[in-house]
């Protein structure tokens, strides 16, 4: 496992076959450049990216758009970006985005869905796939 601390609020962990992008605290305008750097690094290293939102606070609109853009980029590269443990309000905002997103209740659930065959993660147009 490789750990790359992008900042105090954004950490990238390289796992076997996937990257874990951990967000701690609020994602505001000042955090977005750090988030973009981490997403770009994750996209160059892994096709499968798990965004751990269990420690996230408020995610402003620009932060949400950045995460959704990362999801689209992962899909274009033949992979997936999935969300793990988002707070309830963020989960609702992801659903309301009308972009195909996959949300898990925890990081372990996301990891188990991506292992050993990441292709089992499915995306629904205009919906959310929730694994419990």
N, CA, C and O atoms as a GROMACS GRO file, in nm:
protein
  528
    1UNK      N    1   0.084  -0.117   0.000
    1UNK     CA    2   0.000   0.000   0.000
    1UNK      C    3   0.089   0.124   0.000
    1UNK      O    4   0.178   0.137   0.084
    2UNK      N    5   0.065   0.214  -0.094
    2UNK     CA    6   0.138   0.338  -0.103
    2UNK      C    7   0.048   0.450  -0.053
    2UNK      O    8  -0.067   0.460  -0.095
    3UNK      N    9   0.099   0.534   0.036
    3UNK     CA   10   0.022   0.646   0.089
    3UNK      C   11   0.083   0.775   0.039
    3UNK      O   12   0.202   0.800   0.057
    4UNK      N   13   0.001   0.857  -0.025
    4UNK     CA   14   0.046   0.986  -0.076
    4UNK      C   15  -0.041   1.093  -0.012
    4UNK      O   16  -0.154   1.114  -0.055
    5UNK      N   17   0.010   1.163   0.091
    5UNK     CA   18  -0.069   1.271   0.149
    5UNK      C   19  -0.063   1.393   0.058
    5UNK      O   20   0.041   1.458   0.048
    6UNK      N   21  -0.172   1.425  -0.007
    6UNK     CA   22  -0.179   1.541  -0.095
    6UNK      C   23  -0.188   1.666  -0.010
    6UNK      O   24  -0.128   1.769  -0.042
    7UNK      N   25  -0.263   1.658   0.098
    7UNK     CA   26  -0.278   1.768   0.193
    7UNK      C   27  -0.332   1.709   0.323
    7UNK      O   28  -0.346   1.587   0.336
    8UNK      N   29  -0.362   1.794   0.419
    8UNK     CA   30  -0.421   1.745   0.545
    8UNK      C   31  -0.561   1.691   0.522
    8UNK      O   32  -0.609   1.608   0.599
    9UNK      N   33  -0.626   1.739   0.415
    9UNK     CA   34  -0.765   1.700   0.391
    9UNK      C   35  -0.783   1.594   0.284
    9UNK      O   36  -0.890   1.534   0.273
   10UNK      N   37  -0.681   1.571   0.203
   10UNK     CA   38  -0.692   1.476   0.092
   10UNK      C   39  -0.572   1.382   0.094
   10UNK      O   40  -0.457   1.426   0.088
   11UNK      N   41  -0.601   1.252   0.101
   11UNK     CA   42  -0.495   1.152   0.102
   11UNK      C   43  -0.526   1.046  -0.003
   11UNK      O   44  -0.642   1.006  -0.020
   12UNK      N   45  -0.424   1.003  -0.073
   12UNK     CA   46  -0.439   0.900  -0.175
   12UNK      C   47  -0.363   0.777  -0.131
   12UNK      O   48  -0.243   0.784  -0.103
   13UNK      N   49  -0.433   0.664  -0.124
   13UNK     CA   50  -0.371   0.537  -0.085
   13UNK      C   51  -0.377   0.442  -0.203
   13UNK      O   52  -0.483   0.421  -0.262
   14UNK      N   53  -0.264   0.384  -0.238
   14UNK     CA   54  -0.261   0.284  -0.343
   14UNK      C   55  -0.284   0.147  -0.283
   14UNK      O   56  -0.206   0.101  -0.200
   15UNK      N   57  -0.390   0.081  -0.324
   15UNK     CA   58  -0.423  -0.053  -0.276
   15UNK      C   59  -0.401  -0.152  -0.389
   15UNK      O   60  -0.369  -0.112  -0.501
   16UNK      N   61  -0.416  -0.277  -0.361
   16UNK     CA   62  -0.401  -0.380  -0.463
   16UNK      C   63  -0.518  -0.371  -0.561
   16UNK      O   64  -0.630  -0.413  -0.531
   17UNK      N   65  -0.492  -0.316  -0.678
   17UNK     CA   66  -0.594  -0.308  -0.782
   17UNK      C   67  -0.684  -0.186  -0.777
   17UNK      O   68  -0.770  -0.171  -0.863
   18UNK      N   69  -0.666  -0.099  -0.679
   18UNK     CA   70  -0.752   0.019  -0.669
   18UNK      C   71  -0.678   0.130  -0.595
   18UNK      O   72  -0.575   0.107  -0.531
   19UNK      N   73  -0.732   0.250  -0.605
   19UNK     CA   74  -0.682   0.363  -0.527
   19UNK      C   75  -0.793   0.407  -0.432
   19UNK      O   76  -0.911   0.406  -0.467
   20UNK      N   77  -0.753   0.444  -0.312
   20UNK     CA   78  -0.847   0.497  -0.214
   20UNK      C   79  -0.815   0.643  -0.193
   20UNK      O   80  -0.706   0.678  -0.148
   21UNK      N   81  -0.910   0.728  -0.225
   21UNK     CA   82  -0.896   0.872  -0.207
   21UNK      C   83  -0.977   0.910  -0.084
   21UNK      O   84  -1.100   0.905  -0.086
   22UNK      N   85  -0.908   0.947   0.022
   22UNK     CA   86  -0.975   0.977   0.149
   22UNK      C   87  -0.985   1.128   0.166
   22UNK      O   88  -0.886   1.200   0.156
   23UNK      N   89  -1.107   1.174   0.192
   23UNK     CA   90  -1.132   1.317   0.212
   23UNK      C   91  -1.170   1.338   0.358
   23UNK      O   92  -1.259   1.270   0.411
   24UNK      N   93  -1.102   1.431   0.422
   24UNK     CA   94  -1.127   1.462   0.562
   24UNK      C   95  -1.168   1.609   0.574
   24UNK      O   96  -1.097   1.697   0.526
   25UNK      N   97  -1.280   1.635   0.636
   25UNK     CA   98  -1.325   1.773   0.655
   25UNK      C   99  -1.406   1.825   0.538
   25UNK      O  100  -1.451   1.749   0.452
   26UNK      N  101  -1.423   1.957   0.536
   26UNK     CA  102  -1.503   2.021   0.434
   26UNK      C  103  -1.427   2.030   0.301
   26UNK      O  104  -1.305   2.046   0.298
   27UNK      N  105  -1.502   2.020   0.193
   27UNK     CA  106  -1.446   2.041   0.060
   27UNK      C  107  -1.502   2.174   0.012
   27UNK      O  108  -1.617   2.184  -0.032
   28UNK      N  109  -1.418   2.275   0.021
   28UNK     CA  110  -1.457   2.409  -0.018
   28UNK      C  111  -1.370   2.452  -0.136
   28UNK      O  112  -1.288   2.374  -0.184
   29UNK      N  113  -1.389   2.574  -0.180
   29UNK     CA  114  -1.316   2.623  -0.298
   29UNK      C  115  -1.166   2.606  -0.279
   29UNK      O  116  -1.096   2.572  -0.375
   30UNK      N  117  -1.115   2.630  -0.160
   30UNK     CA  118  -0.971   2.620  -0.136
   30UNK      C  119  -0.920   2.476  -0.140
   30UNK      O  120  -0.800   2.452  -0.157
   31UNK      N  121  -1.009   2.380  -0.124
   31UNK     CA  122  -0.971   2.238  -0.124
   31UNK      C  123  -0.971   2.178  -0.265
   31UNK      O  124  -0.905   2.077  -0.289
   32UNK      N  125  -1.044   2.238  -0.357
   32UNK     CA  126  -1.064   2.181  -0.489
   32UNK      C  127  -0.932   2.157  -0.564
   32UNK      O  128  -0.917   2.051  -0.624
   33UNK      N  129  -0.835   2.250  -0.562
   33UNK     CA  130  -0.709   2.219  -0.632
   33UNK      C  131  -0.640   2.093  -0.577
   33UNK      O  132  -0.585   2.014  -0.654
   34UNK      N  133  -0.643   2.074  -0.446
   34UNK     CA  134  -0.586   1.953  -0.384
   34UNK      C  135  -0.662   1.830  -0.431
   34UNK      O  136  -0.602   1.726  -0.460
   35UNK      N  137  -0.793   1.841  -0.437
   35UNK     CA  138  -0.877   1.730  -0.482
   35UNK      C  139  -0.848   1.695  -0.628
   35UNK      O  140  -0.840   1.578  -0.663
   36UNK      N  141  -0.831   1.797  -0.711
   36UNK     CA  142  -0.800   1.773  -0.852
   36UNK      C  143  -0.666   1.702  -0.868
   36UNK      O  144  -0.654   1.610  -0.948
   37UNK      N  145  -0.564   1.745  -0.792
   37UNK     CA  146  -0.432   1.682  -0.797
   37UNK      C  147  -0.444   1.534  -0.758
   37UNK      O  148  -0.388   1.448  -0.825
   38UNK      N  149  -0.517   1.507  -0.652
   38UNK     CA  150  -0.533   1.369  -0.605
   38UNK      C  151  -0.609   1.285  -0.707
   38UNK      O  152  -0.572   1.171  -0.733
   39UNK      N  153  -0.716   1.340  -0.764
   39UNK     CA  154  -0.792   1.266  -0.865
   39UNK      C  155  -0.706   1.236  -0.987
   39UNK      O  156  -0.710   1.126  -1.041
   40UNK      N  157  -0.629   1.336  -1.032
   40UNK     CA  158  -0.543   1.314  -1.148
   40UNK      C  159  -0.440   1.206  -1.119
   40UNK      O  160  -0.415   1.120  -1.204
   41UNK      N  161  -0.381   1.209  -1.001
   41UNK     CA  162  -0.283   1.106  -0.964
   41UNK      C  163  -0.350   0.969  -0.959
   41UNK      O  164  -0.293   0.870  -1.006
   42UNK      N  165  -0.469   0.963  -0.902
   42UNK     CA  166  -0.541   0.836  -0.893
   42UNK      C  167  -0.575   0.782  -1.033
   42UNK      O  168  -0.562   0.663  -1.059
   43UNK      N  169  -0.617   0.871  -1.122
   43UNK     CA  170  -0.653   0.828  -1.258
   43UNK      C  171  -0.533   0.776  -1.335
   43UNK      O  172  -0.548   0.688  -1.420
   44UNK      N  173  -0.414   0.827  -1.306
   44UNK     CA  174  -0.296   0.779  -1.377
   44UNK      C  175  -0.244   0.648  -1.318
   44UNK      O  176  -0.172   0.574  -1.386
   45UNK      N  177  -0.281   0.618  -1.192
   45UNK     CA  178  -0.231   0.497  -1.126
   45UNK      C  179  -0.330   0.382  -1.126
   45UNK      O  180  -0.290   0.266  -1.129
   46UNK      N  181  -0.459   0.412  -1.123
   46UNK     CA  182  -0.560   0.308  -1.102
   46UNK      C  183  -0.682   0.332  -1.191
   46UNK      O  184  -0.722   0.446  -1.215
   47UNK      N  185  -0.739   0.224  -1.238
   47UNK     CA  186  -0.866   0.234  -1.310
   47UNK      C  187  -0.982   0.241  -1.212
   47UNK      O  188  -1.088   0.296  -1.243
   48UNK      N  189  -0.962   0.185  -1.093
   48UNK     CA  190  -1.069   0.173  -0.994
   48UNK      C  191  -1.036   0.263  -0.875
   48UNK      O  192  -0.936   0.243  -0.807
   49UNK      N  193  -1.122   0.362  -0.852
   49UNK     CA  194  -1.098   0.461  -0.747
   49UNK      C  195  -1.215   0.460  -0.650
   49UNK      O  196  -1.331   0.470  -0.690
   50UNK      N  197  -1.183   0.447  -0.522
   50UNK     CA  198  -1.283   0.456  -0.417
   50UNK      C  199  -1.262   0.589  -0.345
   50UNK      O  200  -1.153   0.616  -0.295
   51UNK      N  201  -1.365   0.672  -0.341
   51UNK     CA  202  -1.357   0.798  -0.268
   51UNK      C  203  -1.422   0.776  -0.132
   51UNK      O  204  -1.543   0.758  -0.121
   52UNK      N  205  -1.338   0.778  -0.028
   52UNK     CA  206  -1.384   0.757   0.110
   52UNK      C  207  -1.432   0.890   0.165
   52UNK      O  208  -1.353   0.981   0.189
   53UNK      N  209  -1.562   0.901   0.185
   53UNK     CA  210  -1.624   1.023   0.234
   53UNK      C  211  -1.670   1.011   0.379
   53UNK      O  212  -1.746   1.094   0.427
   54UNK      N  213  -1.625   0.907   0.447
   54UNK     CA  214  -1.670   0.882   0.584
   54UNK      C  215  -1.626   0.993   0.680
   54UNK      O  216  -1.689   1.012   0.784
   55UNK      N  217  -1.521   1.064   0.646
   55UNK     CA  218  -1.471   1.174   0.732
   55UNK      C  219  -1.495   1.311   0.670
   55UNK      O  220  -1.446   1.412   0.720
   56UNK      N  221  -1.572   1.312   0.562
   56UNK     CA  222  -1.598   1.438   0.492
   56UNK      C  223  -1.706   1.518   0.565
   56UNK      O  224  -1.796   1.462   0.627
   57UNK      N  225  -1.693   1.647   0.555
   57UNK     CA  226  -1.794   1.737   0.608
   57UNK      C  227  -1.880   1.787   0.493
   57UNK      O  228  -1.932   1.709   0.414
   58UNK      N  229  -1.894   1.916   0.485
   58UNK     CA  230  -1.970   1.980   0.380
   58UNK      C  231  -1.890   1.977   0.249
   58UNK      O  232  -1.770   2.003   0.249
   59UNK      N  233  -1.956   1.945   0.141
   59UNK     CA  234  -1.894   1.948   0.010
   59UNK      C  235  -1.965   2.054  -0.072
   59UNK      O  236  -2.082   2.038  -0.108
   60UNK      N  237  -1.893   2.163  -0.102
   60UNK     CA  238  -1.952   2.271  -0.180
   60UNK      C  239  -1.972   2.227  -0.324
   60UNK      O  240  -1.919   2.124  -0.367
   61UNK      N  241  -2.047   2.306  -0.399
   61UNK     CA  242  -2.084   2.270  -0.536
   61UNK      C  243  -1.964   2.243  -0.625
   61UNK      O  244  -1.964   2.147  -0.701
   62UNK      N  245  -1.861   2.327  -0.617
   62UNK     CA  246  -1.743   2.307  -0.701
   62UNK      C  247  -1.674   2.175  -0.666
   62UNK      O  248  -1.624   2.106  -0.755
   63UNK      N  249  -1.670   2.140  -0.539
   63UNK     CA  250  -1.613   2.013  -0.497
   63UNK      C  251  -1.693   1.895  -0.551
   63UNK      O  252  -1.636   1.796  -0.596
   64UNK      N  253  -1.824   1.906  -0.547
   64UNK     CA  254  -1.911   1.800  -0.600
   64UNK      C  255  -1.890   1.785  -0.750
   64UNK      O  256  -1.879   1.673  -0.801
   65UNK      N  257  -1.884   1.897  -0.821
   65UNK     CA  258  -1.860   1.891  -0.966
   65UNK      C  259  -1.725   1.828  -0.997
   65UNK      O  260  -1.711   1.754  -1.094
   66UNK      N  261  -1.625   1.857  -0.915
   66UNK     CA  262  -1.492   1.799  -0.934
   66UNK      C  263  -1.497   1.648  -0.915
   66UNK      O  264  -1.438   1.574  -0.994
   67UNK      N  265  -1.566   1.602  -0.812
   67UNK     CA  266  -1.579   1.457  -0.789
   67UNK      C  267  -1.654   1.390  -0.903
   67UNK      O  268  -1.614   1.282  -0.948
   68UNK      N  269  -1.761   1.452  -0.950
   68UNK     CA  270  -1.838   1.394  -1.060
   68UNK      C  271  -1.759   1.394  -1.189
   68UNK      O  272  -1.771   1.302  -1.270
   69UNK      N  273  -1.677   1.497  -1.211
   69UNK     CA  274  -1.589   1.499  -1.329
   69UNK      C  275  -1.487   1.386  -1.321
   69UNK      O  276  -1.455   1.323  -1.422
   70UNK      N  277  -1.436   1.359  -1.201
   70UNK     CA  278  -1.344   1.247  -1.182
   70UNK      C  279  -1.411   1.114  -1.212
   70UNK      O  280  -1.349   1.024  -1.268
   71UNK      N  281  -1.537   1.103  -1.176
   71UNK     CA  282  -1.612   0.982  -1.204
   71UNK      C  283  -1.626   0.962  -1.355
   71UNK      O  284  -1.607   0.851  -1.405
   72UNK      N  285  -1.658   1.068  -1.426
   72UNK     CA  286  -1.669   1.060  -1.570
   72UNK      C  287  -1.537   1.024  -1.637
   72UNK      O  288  -1.533   0.946  -1.732
   73UNK      N  289  -1.428   1.083  -1.586
   73UNK     CA  290  -1.295   1.053  -1.642
   73UNK      C  291  -1.257   0.908  -1.619
   73UNK      O  292  -1.201   0.844  -1.708
   74UNK      N  293  -1.288   0.855  -1.503
   74UNK     CA  294  -1.258   0.713  -1.475
   74UNK      C  295  -1.336   0.623  -1.570
   74UNK      O  296  -1.281   0.524  -1.621
   75UNK      N  297  -1.462   0.655  -1.595
   75UNK     CA  298  -1.542   0.576  -1.687
   75UNK      C  299  -1.486   0.581  -1.828
   75UNK      O  300  -1.485   0.479  -1.898
   76UNK      N  301  -1.441   0.699  -1.871
   76UNK     CA  302  -1.384   0.713  -2.006
   76UNK      C  303  -1.255   0.632  -2.020
   76UNK      O  304  -1.219   0.592  -2.131
   77UNK      N  305  -1.186   0.609  -1.909
   77UNK     CA  306  -1.063   0.530  -1.911
   77UNK      C  307  -1.089   0.381  -1.886
   77UNK      O  308  -0.996   0.303  -1.868
   78UNK      N  309  -1.217   0.342  -1.884
   78UNK     CA  310  -1.251   0.202  -1.868
   78UNK      C  311  -1.257   0.155  -1.724
   78UNK      O  312  -1.261   0.035  -1.699
   79UNK      N  313  -1.257   0.246  -1.631
   79UNK     CA  314  -1.263   0.210  -1.490
   79UNK      C  315  -1.388   0.267  -1.424
   79UNK      O  316  -1.491   0.286  -1.489
   80UNK      N  317  -1.376   0.292  -1.296
   80UNK     CA  318  -1.488   0.348  -1.222
   80UNK      C  319  -1.438   0.424  -1.101
   80UNK      O  320  -1.335   0.389  -1.043
   81UNK      N  321  -1.510   0.526  -1.065
   81UNK     CA  322  -1.490   0.598  -0.940
   81UNK      C  323  -1.617   0.576  -0.860
   81UNK      O  324  -1.726   0.611  -0.905
   82UNK      N  325  -1.603   0.519  -0.741
   82UNK     CA  326  -1.720   0.492  -0.658
   82UNK      C  327  -1.706   0.569  -0.527
   82UNK      O  328  -1.596   0.605  -0.486
   83UNK      N  329  -1.818   0.595  -0.465
   83UNK     CA  330  -1.821   0.672  -0.341
   83UNK      C  331  -1.852   0.579  -0.224
   83UNK      O  332  -1.940   0.493  -0.234
   84UNK      N  333  -1.779   0.597  -0.114
   84UNK     CA  334  -1.800   0.515   0.005
   84UNK      C  335  -1.834   0.604   0.123
   84UNK      O  336  -1.764   0.702   0.150
   85UNK      N  337  -1.940   0.570   0.192
   85UNK     CA  338  -1.982   0.631   0.318
   85UNK      C  339  -2.002   0.782   0.313
   85UNK      O  340  -1.954   0.852   0.401
   86UNK      N  341  -2.071   0.833   0.211
   86UNK     CA  342  -2.095   0.977   0.211
   86UNK      C  343  -2.198   1.014   0.318
   86UNK      O  344  -2.289   0.936   0.347
   87UNK      N  345  -2.184   1.132   0.377
   87UNK     CA  346  -2.287   1.179   0.470
   87UNK      C  347  -2.421   1.188   0.396
   87UNK      O  348  -2.424   1.199   0.273
   88UNK      N  349  -2.530   1.182   0.469
   88UNK     CA  350  -2.663   1.175   0.410
   88UNK      C  351  -2.690   1.288   0.311
   88UNK      O  352  -2.740   1.263   0.201
   89UNK      N  353  -2.657   1.411   0.347
   89UNK     CA  354  -2.682   1.524   0.257
   89UNK      C  355  -2.604   1.509   0.126
   89UNK      O  356  -2.657   1.536   0.019
   90UNK      N  357  -2.480   1.466   0.135
   90UNK     CA  358  -2.399   1.446   0.015
   90UNK      C  359  -2.454   1.331  -0.068
   90UNK      O  360  -2.454   1.337  -0.191
   91UNK      N  361  -2.499   1.226  -0.003
   91UNK     CA  362  -2.560   1.113  -0.075
   91UNK      C  363  -2.679   1.162  -0.156
   91UNK      O  364  -2.697   1.122  -0.272
   92UNK      N  365  -2.760   1.249  -0.097
   92UNK     CA  366  -2.876   1.304  -0.168
   92UNK      C  367  -2.832   1.391  -0.285
   92UNK      O  368  -2.893   1.388  -0.392
   93UNK      N  369  -2.726   1.470  -0.264
   93UNK     CA  370  -2.677   1.556  -0.372
   93UNK      C  371  -2.618   1.473  -0.486
   93UNK      O  372  -2.634   1.509  -0.603
   94UNK      N  373  -2.552   1.364  -0.454
   94UNK     CA  374  -2.500   1.276  -0.560
   94UNK      C  375  -2.616   1.218  -0.641
   94UNK      O  376  -2.610   1.214  -0.764
   95UNK      N  377  -2.719   1.175  -0.573
   95UNK     CA  378  -2.837   1.119  -0.640
   95UNK      C  379  -2.903   1.226  -0.728
   95UNK      O  380  -2.946   1.197  -0.839
   96UNK      N  381  -2.911   1.348  -0.675
   96UNK     CA  382  -2.977   1.457  -0.748
   96UNK      C  383  -2.895   1.506  -0.867
   96UNK      O  384  -2.947   1.579  -0.952
   97UNK      N  385  -2.769   1.469  -0.874
   97UNK     CA  386  -2.683   1.515  -0.983
   97UNK      C  387  -2.725   1.460  -1.118
   97UNK      O  388  -2.684   1.511  -1.222
   98UNK      N  389  -2.805   1.357  -1.118
   98UNK     CA  390  -2.852   1.291  -1.239
   98UNK      C  391  -2.738   1.232  -1.321
   98UNK      O  392  -2.752   1.209  -1.441
   99UNK      N  393  -2.625   1.209  -1.256
   99UNK     CA  394  -2.513   1.140  -1.319
   99UNK      C  395  -2.507   1.001  -1.259
   99UNK      O  396  -2.541   0.982  -1.142
  100UNK      N  397  -2.464   0.906  -1.338
  100UNK     CA  398  -2.454   0.769  -1.288
  100UNK      C  399  -2.348   0.764  -1.180
  100UNK      O  400  -2.231   0.792  -1.207
  101UNK      N  401  -2.386   0.727  -1.059
  101UNK     CA  402  -2.292   0.715  -0.948
  101UNK      C  403  -2.316   0.583  -0.878
  101UNK      O  404  -2.426   0.528  -0.879
  102UNK      N  405  -2.211   0.534  -0.817
  102UNK     CA  406  -2.221   0.414  -0.736
  102UNK      C  407  -2.179   0.450  -0.596
  102UNK      O  408  -2.070   0.505  -0.574
  103UNK      N  409  -2.265   0.420  -0.500
  103UNK     CA  410  -2.242   0.457  -0.361
  103UNK      C  411  -2.246   0.332  -0.275
  103UNK      O  412  -2.338   0.250  -0.288
  104UNK      N  413  -2.148   0.318  -0.188
  104UNK     CA  414  -2.143   0.209  -0.092
  104UNK      C  415  -2.154   0.267   0.048
  104UNK      O  416  -2.120   0.383   0.071
  105UNK      N  417  -2.202   0.187   0.140
  105UNK     CA  418  -2.216   0.233   0.279
  105UNK      C  419  -2.083   0.240   0.352
  105UNK      O  420  -2.072   0.309   0.453
  106UNK      N  421  -1.981   0.169   0.301
  106UNK     CA  422  -1.850   0.170   0.369
  106UNK      C  423  -1.740   0.139   0.268
  106UNK      O  424  -1.765   0.089   0.159
  107UNK      N  425  -1.618   0.169   0.308
  107UNK     CA  426  -1.501   0.136   0.224
  107UNK      C  427  -1.486  -0.016   0.209
  107UNK      O  428  -1.462  -0.062   0.098
  108UNK      N  429  -1.500  -0.095   0.317
  108UNK     CA  430  -1.489  -0.240   0.298
  108UNK      C  431  -1.589  -0.296   0.197
  108UNK      O  432  -1.556  -0.387   0.121
  109UNK      N  433  -1.711  -0.243   0.195
  109UNK     CA  434  -1.809  -0.290   0.096
  109UNK      C  435  -1.763  -0.255  -0.045
  109UNK      O  436  -1.776  -0.336  -0.137
  110UNK      N  437  -1.709  -0.134  -0.062
  110UNK     CA  438  -1.660  -0.095  -0.195
  110UNK      C  439  -1.544  -0.182  -0.237
  110UNK      O  440  -1.536  -0.225  -0.352
  111UNK      N  441  -1.452  -0.209  -0.145
  111UNK     CA  442  -1.338  -0.295  -0.176
  111UNK      C  443  -1.382  -0.436  -0.215
  111UNK      O  444  -1.328  -0.494  -0.309
  112UNK      N  445  -1.479  -0.489  -0.143
  112UNK     CA  446  -1.523  -0.626  -0.174
  112UNK      C  447  -1.594  -0.631  -0.308
  112UNK      O  448  -1.587  -0.732  -0.378
  113UNK      N  449  -1.662  -0.524  -0.346
  113UNK     CA  450  -1.729  -0.522  -0.476
  113UNK      C  451  -1.629  -0.510  -0.590
  113UNK      O  452  -1.655  -0.556  -0.701
  114UNK      N  453  -1.515  -0.448  -0.563
  114UNK     CA  454  -1.414  -0.430  -0.666
  114UNK      C  455  -1.317  -0.546  -0.674
  114UNK      O  456  -1.234  -0.552  -0.764
  115UNK      N  457  -1.328  -0.638  -0.582
  115UNK     CA  458  -1.232  -0.748  -0.577
  115UNK      C  459  -1.306  -0.881  -0.583
  115UNK      O  460  -1.408  -0.895  -0.516
  116UNK      N  461  -1.262  -0.978  -0.658
  116UNK     CA  462  -1.145  -0.974  -0.746
  116UNK      C  463  -1.177  -0.921  -0.884
  116UNK      O  464  -1.085  -0.896  -0.961
  117UNK      N  465  -1.302  -0.902  -0.918
  117UNK     CA  466  -1.339  -0.859  -1.052
  117UNK      C  467  -1.405  -0.723  -1.046
  117UNK      O  468  -1.525  -0.714  -1.017
  118UNK      N  469  -1.330  -0.614  -1.072
  118UNK     CA  470  -1.387  -0.481  -1.062
  118UNK      C  471  -1.506  -0.457  -1.154
  118UNK      O  472  -1.584  -0.366  -1.129
  119UNK      N  473  -1.522  -0.534  -1.258
  119UNK     CA  474  -1.630  -0.510  -1.352
  119UNK      C  475  -1.768  -0.532  -1.291
  119UNK      O  476  -1.869  -0.497  -1.353
  120UNK      N  477  -1.775  -0.588  -1.170
  120UNK     CA  478  -1.906  -0.609  -1.110
  120UNK      C  479  -1.971  -0.479  -1.068
  120UNK      O  480  -2.092  -0.475  -1.045
  121UNK      N  481  -1.893  -0.372  -1.057
  121UNK     CA  482  -1.951  -0.242  -1.024
  121UNK      C  483  -2.030  -0.196  -1.144
  121UNK      O  484  -1.977  -0.185  -1.255
  122UNK      N  485  -2.157  -0.168  -1.123
  122UNK     CA  486  -2.238  -0.123  -1.236
  122UNK      C  487  -2.287   0.018  -1.212
  122UNK      O  488  -2.306   0.059  -1.097
  123UNK      N  489  -2.308   0.089  -1.317
  123UNK     CA  490  -2.354   0.226  -1.309
  123UNK      C  491  -2.492   0.233  -1.373
  123UNK      O  492  -2.515   0.175  -1.479
  124UNK      N  493  -2.580   0.304  -1.309
  124UNK     CA  494  -2.714   0.322  -1.363
  124UNK      C  495  -2.727   0.464  -1.414
  124UNK      O  496  -2.686   0.559  -1.347
  125UNK      N  497  -2.783   0.480  -1.531
  125UNK     CA  498  -2.806   0.613  -1.584
  125UNK      C  499  -2.911   0.680  -1.497
  125UNK      O  500  -3.018   0.624  -1.472
  126UNK      N  501  -2.881   0.798  -1.452
  126UNK     CA  502  -2.969   0.879  -1.368
  126UNK      C  503  -3.008   0.809  -1.238
  126UNK      O  504  -3.119   0.830  -1.188
  127UNK      N  505  -2.921   0.729  -1.185
  127UNK     CA  506  -2.957   0.661  -1.059
  127UNK      C  507  -2.837   0.630  -0.975
  127UNK      O  508  -2.724   0.664  -1.008
  128UNK      N  509  -2.864   0.564  -0.867
  128UNK     CA  510  -2.760   0.528  -0.772
  128UNK      C  511  -2.766   0.379  -0.748
  128UNK      O  512  -2.874   0.324  -0.726
  129UNK      N  513  -2.652   0.315  -0.752
  129UNK     CA  514  -2.646   0.175  -0.716
  129UNK      C  515  -2.600   0.171  -0.571
  129UNK      O  516  -2.492   0.220  -0.540
  130UNK      N  517  -2.678   0.116  -0.485
  130UNK     CA  518  -2.643   0.110  -0.343
  130UNK      C  519  -2.622  -0.035  -0.305
  130UNK      O  520  -2.709  -0.119  -0.324
  131UNK      N  521  -2.504  -0.062  -0.252
  131UNK     CA  522  -2.471  -0.197  -0.211
  131UNK      C  523  -2.476  -0.203  -0.058
  131UNK      O  524  -2.415  -0.121   0.010
  132UNK      N  525  -2.549  -0.300  -0.008
  132UNK     CA  526  -2.557  -0.316   0.138
  132UNK      C  527  -2.521  -0.456   0.177
  132UNK      O  528  -2.523  -0.489   0.296
   0.00000   0.00000   0.00000
